[in-house]
Amino acid sequence: MDSYLIQVNGCGDHAPVLDVHLKTNGNSLPLGKVKGRKPRWAVRASEMSKRTFNPVRNIVDSMKVEPNPKKSMISLSLGDPTVFGNLPTNDEVTRAVKEVLDSGRYNGYAPSIGYQSCREAVAAYYSCPEAPLEAQVPAGCSQAIELALAVLANPGQNILVPRPGFSLYKTLALSMGIEVKLYNLLPEKAWEIDLKHLESLVDEKTACLIVNNPSNPCGSVFSKSHLQKILAVASRQCVPILADEIYGNMVFADCKYEPIATLSTKVPILSCGGLAKRWLVPGWRMGWILIHDRRDIFGNEIRDGLVRLSQRILGPCTIVQGALERILHRTPPEFYHNTLSILKSNADLCYAALSAIPGLQPVRPAGAMYLMVGIEMEHFPEFENDVEFTERLISEQSVFCLPATCFEYPNFFRVVITVPEEMILEACSRIQEFCEMHYQGAEGAQDLECDK
């Protein structure tokens, strides 16, 4: 039986207004408003905003700690290669942008998926016989990852994410109502994927597998054989891959980078990359999505979905788009070589210095801009965890490293190796002093625990 429900609301100095609802089968449906109701403010944050959570910002912002005023601050926390000025981009890159700016031809709107010439330039640069592809151009690699996730996964589905891994994957997924399942990387195997654990997480709701190679935060680079094993899992389980390859080709001389799409004809892959890291211009916000799909498993639906999603904004910076073909094809090889030589030298210095410190277990990197360091917490019993360890490192030595709890991997910390060499050496010296001050051998740690 239907009935009318009248609700009287009021607020402030306004006359009351009557809300009239039709109550049908227990559900109340609004029919309209009647003069007399007092309107009320009811502005609430969206559910998406409530679900958005950045673990790095949450942890770092809650670290209420002041550096030692007697020592200058050395920040090894931010993955921005431009901070200290020791890694400038190449002159050819800046000239390309200046000429485009002076031309006045790129000041208007571009297609939301990028200029056709820009997309063709990216596709031509990365295409090879083993992996023909299409390209779309979003605003930075972070937006590329967001678009790829949004087109592949629905709320209620899940994605497979590395642990330790870049925190943005979880931030984006949870904001979209997508569950995150963390698969383990193995430090004792240079951060290879625990393939059995990975495959055990797949279920009927798994929308995609994220593979980050080279890795942030690990600085690891997967071998060809390991990538083939990852692809075998994805093929068996019919799970597409979202490849975060923003550090692609940023590998040291004794290692080789293999784009994952070149190794498989069976698995559809969305590969995300950009200018930020290899060209040392993260603020230019230019990224791309490479669509590898030789069996047409994505079909038109995924391609059209990416176009529609990209139309929510008006596309990436047109100035950088106009310069992109020249940047890709005219940046001299020695620029890449020099950048990698600096990073490799810093990585070797840092790894050697930290390896000599009792209680620390660094894992040697093979590329990217990072090095992960294990903390033998049993030898530092006065600290509860890696967050406390790194907080005290700031307050006593003015050295800021990110606790790996930010990357879902407690009792490690991450070092950024893009700083000048003298700062790396000074930071390592201070870390050694800090550890020597707080290190407890087996007996000392046991005594301290008993005192508690």
C-alpha positions as CSV (number, residue, x, y, z in Angstrom):
1,M,0.0,0.0,0.0
2,D,1.3,3.5,-0.9
3,S,1.4,6.3,1.6
4,Y,2.6,9.9,1.8
5,L,5.3,10.8,4.2
6,I,5.6,14.4,5.2
7,Q,8.9,15.6,6.8
8,V,9.4,19.1,8.2
9,N,12.9,20.5,8.2
10,G,14.1,23.9,9.2
11,C,17.3,26.0,9.5
12,G,18.2,29.5,10.3
13,D,15.7,32.3,9.8
14,H,13.9,30.8,6.8
15,A,10.3,29.7,6.8
16,P,9.8,25.9,7.0
17,V,9.3,23.9,3.8
18,L,7.6,20.5,3.7
19,D,9.3,17.6,2.0
20,V,6.7,15.3,0.4
21,H,7.7,11.7,-0.2
22,L,5.9,8.7,-1.7
23,K,6.5,5.6,0.4
24,T,6.4,2.5,-1.8
25,N,7.3,-0.9,-0.7
26,G,9.2,0.5,2.2
27,N,11.2,3.0,0.1
28,S,10.8,6.7,0.4
29,L,10.8,8.6,-2.9
30,P,10.9,12.4,-3.0
31,L,7.9,14.0,-4.8
32,G,8.8,17.6,-4.3
33,K,9.1,20.5,-1.9
34,V,6.4,22.5,-0.4
35,K,6.8,26.0,0.8
36,G,7.6,26.3,4.5
37,R,10.7,24.0,4.7
38,K,13.8,25.7,6.1
39,P,16.8,24.6,3.8
40,R,19.9,23.3,5.5
41,W,23.5,23.2,4.4
42,A,24.5,19.6,3.8
43,V,27.8,19.8,1.9
44,R,29.9,16.6,2.3
45,A,33.1,15.4,0.8
46,S,32.7,12.8,-1.9
47,E,33.2,9.1,-1.3
48,M,36.0,9.2,-3.8
49,S,37.8,11.9,-1.9
50,K,37.4,9.9,1.4
51,R,38.8,6.8,-0.3
52,T,41.9,8.7,-1.6
53,F,44.9,8.0,0.6
54,N,48.6,8.6,-0.1
55,P,50.7,6.5,2.3
56,V,53.9,8.5,1.6
57,R,52.2,11.8,2.5
58,N,50.4,10.3,5.4
59,I,53.6,8.9,6.9
60,V,55.9,11.8,6.0
61,D,53.5,14.5,7.1
62,S,53.0,12.8,10.5
63,M,56.8,12.8,11.1
64,K,56.8,15.8,13.4
65,V,60.6,15.9,13.8
66,E,63.1,18.8,13.5
67,P,66.5,18.2,11.9
68,N,69.7,18.7,13.9
69,P,70.3,22.5,13.7
70,K,74.1,21.9,13.9
71,K,74.1,19.9,10.6
72,S,72.8,20.9,7.2
73,M,69.9,18.9,5.9
74,I,70.6,16.2,3.4
75,S,67.4,15.0,1.8
76,L,67.6,11.5,0.2
77,S,63.8,11.2,0.1
78,L,62.4,12.8,-3.1
79,G,62.6,11.1,-6.4
80,D,63.1,14.4,-8.3
81,P,66.4,14.5,-10.2
82,T,66.3,18.3,-10.6
83,V,66.4,19.3,-6.9
84,F,70.2,19.8,-6.6
85,G,71.0,21.0,-10.1
86,N,73.6,18.4,-10.7
87,L,71.5,16.5,-13.3
88,P,70.2,19.1,-15.8
89,T,68.4,18.1,-18.9
90,N,70.1,18.3,-22.3
91,D,70.4,21.6,-24.2
92,E,68.7,20.0,-27.2
93,V,65.7,19.3,-25.1
94,T,65.3,22.9,-23.9
95,R,66.0,24.3,-27.3
96,A,63.2,22.2,-28.8
97,V,60.7,23.6,-26.3
98,K,62.0,27.2,-26.8
99,E,61.6,27.0,-30.6
100,V,58.1,25.6,-30.2
101,L,57.2,28.4,-27.8
102,D,58.6,31.0,-30.1
103,S,56.6,29.6,-33.1
104,G,53.3,30.5,-31.5
105,R,51.7,27.4,-33.1
106,Y,51.0,25.4,-29.9
107,N,49.1,27.9,-27.7
108,G,45.6,26.5,-28.3
109,Y,43.8,23.3,-27.3
110,A,45.0,19.9,-28.6
111,P,43.0,16.7,-28.9
112,S,42.5,15.2,-25.5
113,I,44.6,12.1,-26.5
114,G,47.4,14.3,-27.9
115,Y,48.3,15.6,-31.3
116,Q,48.3,12.9,-34.0
117,S,51.9,13.8,-34.9
118,C,52.9,13.5,-31.2
119,R,51.3,10.1,-30.8
120,E,52.9,8.9,-34.0
121,A,56.3,10.1,-32.8
122,V,56.0,8.2,-29.5
123,A,54.8,5.0,-31.3
124,A,57.6,5.2,-33.9
125,Y,60.2,5.7,-31.1
126,Y,59.2,2.7,-29.2
127,S,57.9,0.3,-31.9
128,C,59.9,-2.6,-33.0
129,P,59.1,-5.7,-35.0
130,E,58.6,-7.7,-31.8
131,A,56.1,-5.2,-30.4
132,P,54.2,-3.0,-32.8
133,L,52.1,-0.6,-30.9
134,E,49.7,2.4,-30.8
135,A,50.2,5.4,-28.4
136,Q,48.2,7.9,-26.5
137,V,49.6,10.9,-24.8
138,P,48.3,11.9,-21.3
139,A,49.6,14.5,-18.8
140,G,52.5,12.7,-17.3
141,C,53.1,9.0,-16.4
142,S,51.0,9.3,-13.3
143,Q,48.0,10.2,-15.3
144,A,48.8,7.4,-17.8
145,I,48.7,5.0,-14.9
146,E,45.4,6.5,-13.7
147,L,43.8,6.2,-17.2
148,A,45.1,2.6,-17.6
149,L,43.7,1.6,-14.2
150,A,40.4,3.3,-14.9
151,V,39.9,1.6,-18.3
152,L,40.8,-1.9,-17.0
153,A,39.2,-2.2,-13.6
154,N,35.7,-1.5,-12.2
155,P,34.8,-0.8,-8.5
156,G,34.8,-4.1,-6.7
157,Q,37.5,-5.7,-8.8
158,N,41.1,-6.1,-7.7
159,I,44.5,-5.4,-9.1
160,L,47.9,-7.0,-8.3
161,V,50.5,-4.6,-7.0
162,P,54.2,-5.1,-6.1
163,R,55.3,-5.0,-2.4
164,P,57.5,-2.9,-2.0
165,G,56.0,-0.7,-4.7
166,F,55.2,2.8,-5.8
167,S,52.5,4.1,-3.5
168,L,50.5,5.8,-6.2
169,Y,49.1,2.5,-7.4
170,K,47.2,2.0,-4.2
171,T,46.2,5.6,-3.9
172,L,44.6,5.6,-7.3
173,A,43.0,2.2,-7.0
174,L,41.4,2.8,-3.6
175,S,40.0,6.1,-4.7
176,M,38.2,4.3,-7.6
177,G,36.8,1.6,-5.3
178,I,39.3,-1.0,-6.6
179,E,40.8,-3.5,-4.2
180,V,44.6,-3.9,-4.0
181,K,46.3,-7.2,-3.6
182,L,50.0,-7.0,-2.8
183,Y,52.4,-9.6,-4.2
184,N,55.8,-10.0,-2.7
185,L,59.2,-9.0,-4.2
186,L,62.2,-10.9,-2.9
187,P,65.2,-8.9,-1.6
188,E,67.4,-11.9,-1.5
189,K,66.8,-12.4,-5.3
190,A,67.5,-8.8,-6.2
191,W,63.8,-8.0,-5.8
192,E,62.5,-10.5,-8.3
193,I,58.7,-11.3,-8.0
194,D,57.6,-14.2,-5.8
195,L,55.8,-15.9,-8.7
196,K,54.0,-18.5,-6.7
197,H,52.6,-15.8,-4.3
198,L,51.7,-13.7,-7.3
199,E,49.7,-16.4,-9.0
200,S,48.0,-17.4,-5.7
201,L,46.4,-14.0,-5.5
202,V,44.6,-14.2,-8.9
203,D,40.8,-14.7,-8.8
204,E,37.8,-14.1,-11.0
205,K,37.8,-10.4,-9.9
206,T,41.4,-9.7,-10.9
207,A,41.4,-6.9,-13.5
208,C,45.2,-6.5,-14.2
209,L,48.7,-7.1,-12.9
210,I,51.0,-4.1,-12.4
211,V,54.6,-4.7,-13.3
212,N,57.1,-1.9,-12.4
213,N,60.4,-2.4,-14.2
214,P,62.9,-0.8,-13.5
215,S,61.6,-0.4,-10.0
216,N,60.7,2.4,-7.7
217,P,61.6,2.0,-4.8
218,C,64.0,-0.9,-5.4
219,G,66.2,0.2,-8.3
220,S,65.9,-3.4,-9.5
221,V,65.8,-4.5,-13.2
222,F,64.2,-7.8,-14.2
223,S,66.1,-10.2,-16.4
224,K,64.6,-11.4,-19.7
225,S,64.0,-14.9,-18.2
226,H,62.2,-13.5,-15.2
227,L,60.0,-11.3,-17.4
228,Q,59.1,-14.4,-19.4
229,K,58.0,-16.2,-16.3
230,I,55.8,-13.2,-15.3
231,L,54.3,-13.3,-18.7
232,A,53.6,-17.0,-18.4
233,V,51.6,-16.4,-15.2
234,A,49.6,-13.6,-16.9
235,S,49.0,-15.8,-19.9
236,R,47.8,-18.8,-17.9
237,Q,45.5,-16.6,-15.8
238,C,44.3,-14.4,-18.7
239,V,45.2,-11.3,-16.8
240,P,46.3,-8.2,-18.8
241,I,49.5,-6.3,-17.7
242,L,49.8,-2.6,-16.8
243,A,53.6,-2.0,-17.2
244,D,55.0,1.0,-15.4
245,E,58.1,1.6,-17.4
246,I,58.8,5.2,-16.6
247,Y,62.4,4.2,-15.8
248,G,62.8,2.2,-19.0
249,N,66.3,2.2,-20.4
250,M,67.6,3.8,-17.1
251,V,69.7,0.8,-16.3
252,F,73.4,0.6,-15.5
253,A,76.0,-0.6,-18.0
254,D,76.3,-4.2,-16.6
255,C,72.5,-4.7,-17.1
256,K,70.0,-4.8,-20.0
257,Y,66.5,-3.4,-20.0
258,E,63.9,-5.5,-21.8
259,P,60.5,-3.9,-22.4
260,I,58.0,-6.6,-21.3
261,A,55.9,-6.2,-24.4
262,T,58.7,-7.3,-26.7
263,L,58.7,-10.8,-25.1
264,S,55.1,-11.9,-25.6
265,T,52.5,-12.1,-28.4
266,K,49.8,-13.5,-26.1
267,V,49.4,-11.0,-23.3
268,P,47.8,-7.6,-23.9
269,I,49.8,-4.8,-22.2
270,L,49.3,-1.1,-21.5
271,S,52.8,0.3,-21.0
272,C,53.1,3.7,-19.2
273,G,56.1,5.9,-19.6
274,G,57.1,9.6,-20.0
275,L,59.7,12.2,-20.2
276,A,60.0,12.8,-16.4
277,K,62.9,10.6,-15.4
278,R,65.0,9.6,-18.4
279,W,65.0,13.2,-19.8
280,L,65.1,14.7,-16.2
281,V,62.1,17.0,-16.6
282,P,59.4,15.7,-14.2
283,G,57.6,19.1,-14.1
284,W,56.9,19.0,-17.8
285,R,54.1,16.5,-17.2
286,M,54.4,14.5,-20.5
287,G,53.5,10.8,-20.5
288,W,52.2,8.2,-22.8
289,I,50.4,4.9,-22.9
290,L,51.7,2.3,-25.4
291,I,49.0,-0.2,-26.4
292,H,50.5,-3.7,-27.1
293,D,47.8,-6.0,-28.3
294,R,48.8,-8.2,-31.2
295,R,45.9,-10.6,-30.7
296,D,43.3,-7.8,-30.4
297,I,42.2,-9.0,-27.0
298,F,41.6,-5.4,-25.9
299,G,39.5,-4.8,-29.0
300,N,37.9,-1.5,-29.7
301,E,36.4,-1.3,-26.2
302,I,39.6,-0.6,-24.3
303,R,40.9,1.7,-27.0
304,D,37.6,3.7,-27.1
305,G,37.5,3.6,-23.3
306,L,40.9,5.3,-23.1
307,V,39.8,8.0,-25.5
308,R,36.6,8.7,-23.5
309,L,38.5,8.8,-20.2
310,S,41.1,11.2,-21.7
311,Q,38.3,13.5,-22.7
312,R,37.6,14.3,-19.1
313,I,40.4,16.8,-19.3
314,L,41.8,18.9,-22.2
315,G,45.0,16.9,-22.6
316,P,48.7,17.4,-21.8
317,C,50.8,20.5,-22.3
318,T,50.7,21.5,-26.0
319,I,54.2,23.2,-25.9
320,V,55.9,20.0,-24.8
321,Q,53.8,18.0,-27.3
322,G,55.1,20.2,-30.1
323,A,58.7,19.6,-29.0
324,L,58.3,15.9,-28.3
325,E,59.4,14.4,-31.7
326,R,62.6,16.5,-31.6
327,I,63.2,15.5,-27.9
328,L,62.9,11.8,-28.7
329,H,65.0,11.8,-31.8
330,R,67.6,14.5,-31.3
331,T,68.7,14.1,-27.6
332,P,72.3,12.9,-28.0
333,P,73.2,9.5,-26.7
334,E,76.0,10.9,-24.5
335,F,73.3,12.7,-22.4
336,Y,71.8,9.4,-21.4
337,H,75.2,7.8,-20.9
338,N,76.4,10.7,-18.7
339,T,73.3,10.6,-16.5
340,L,73.6,6.8,-16.0
341,S,77.3,7.1,-15.2
342,I,76.5,9.5,-12.4
343,L,73.7,7.4,-11.0
344,K,75.9,4.2,-11.3
345,S,78.8,5.9,-9.5
346,N,76.5,7.2,-6.7
347,A,74.8,3.7,-6.4
348,D,78.2,2.0,-6.1
349,L,79.5,4.5,-3.5
350,C,76.3,4.3,-1.4
351,Y,76.1,0.5,-1.6
352,A,79.7,0.1,-0.6
353,A,79.5,2.6,2.3
354,L,76.2,1.2,3.7
355,S,77.3,-2.4,3.3
356,A,80.1,-1.8,5.8
357,I,77.8,-0.6,8.5
358,P,76.7,-3.2,11.1
359,G,73.0,-3.6,11.2
360,L,72.2,-2.5,7.7
361,Q,71.6,-4.7,4.6
362,P,71.5,-2.6,1.4
363,V,70.4,-4.4,-1.8
364,R,72.5,-3.4,-4.8
365,P,70.4,-1.6,-7.5
366,A,70.7,-2.1,-11.2
367,G,69.0,1.0,-12.5
368,A,66.5,3.8,-11.8
369,M,67.3,6.2,-9.0
370,Y,67.0,4.3,-5.8
371,L,68.5,1.9,-3.3
372,M,66.7,0.0,-0.6
373,V,68.4,-0.7,2.7
374,G,67.3,-3.3,5.2
375,I,67.4,-2.5,8.9
376,E,68.3,-5.4,11.2
377,M,65.8,-4.1,13.8
378,E,66.9,-6.6,16.5
379,H,70.2,-4.7,16.6
380,F,68.4,-1.4,17.1
381,P,66.0,-2.3,19.9
382,E,65.3,1.2,21.0
383,F,63.4,1.8,17.8
384,E,59.9,0.3,17.2
385,N,60.1,0.3,13.4
386,D,61.6,1.9,10.3
387,V,59.6,5.1,10.8
388,E,61.1,5.7,14.2
389,F,64.5,4.8,12.9
390,T,64.3,7.3,10.1
391,E,62.8,10.0,12.4
392,R,65.7,9.8,14.7
393,L,68.1,9.8,11.7
394,I,66.6,13.2,10.8
395,S,66.7,14.6,14.3
396,E,70.2,13.5,15.1
397,Q,72.0,13.6,11.7
398,S,69.8,15.7,9.5
399,V,69.6,13.0,6.9
400,F,66.1,12.3,5.5
401,C,65.4,8.8,4.0
402,L,61.9,7.5,3.4
403,P,60.9,4.7,5.7
404,A,59.9,1.7,3.5
405,T,56.6,1.5,5.4
406,C,55.6,4.0,2.7
407,F,56.0,1.2,0.2
408,E,54.2,-1.4,2.3
409,Y,57.6,-2.9,3.3
410,P,58.6,-2.2,6.9
411,N,62.1,-2.4,8.3
412,F,63.8,-1.0,5.2
413,F,64.4,2.6,4.1
414,R,64.8,4.0,0.6
415,V,67.8,6.2,-0.5
416,V,67.5,8.5,-3.6
417,I,70.9,8.5,-5.5
418,T,70.4,11.5,-7.6
419,V,72.2,13.9,-5.2
420,P,75.7,15.2,-5.8
421,E,78.5,12.7,-4.9
422,E,79.8,14.7,-2.0
423,M,76.3,14.7,-0.4
424,I,76.0,10.9,-0.9
425,L,79.4,10.5,0.9
426,E,78.5,12.9,3.7
427,A,75.0,11.3,4.2
428,C,76.5,7.8,4.3
429,S,79.1,9.0,6.9
430,R,76.3,10.4,9.1
431,I,74.3,7.2,8.7
432,Q,77.3,5.3,9.9
433,E,77.7,7.5,12.9
434,F,74.0,7.2,13.7
435,C,74.1,3.4,13.5
436,E,77.3,3.1,15.5
437,M,75.6,5.2,18.2
438,H,72.5,3.0,18.4
439,Y,73.7,-0.5,17.4
440,Q,73.4,-3.2,19.9
441,G,75.0,-6.6,19.6
442,A,73.1,-9.7,20.5
443,E,73.8,-9.5,24.2
444,G,73.3,-5.7,24.4
445,A,70.0,-5.9,22.6
446,Q,68.8,-8.7,24.9
447,D,69.8,-6.7,28.0
448,L,68.0,-3.6,26.7
449,E,64.9,-5.7,26.1
450,C,65.0,-7.1,29.6
451,D,65.3,-3.5,31.0
452,K,62.0,-2.6,29.3
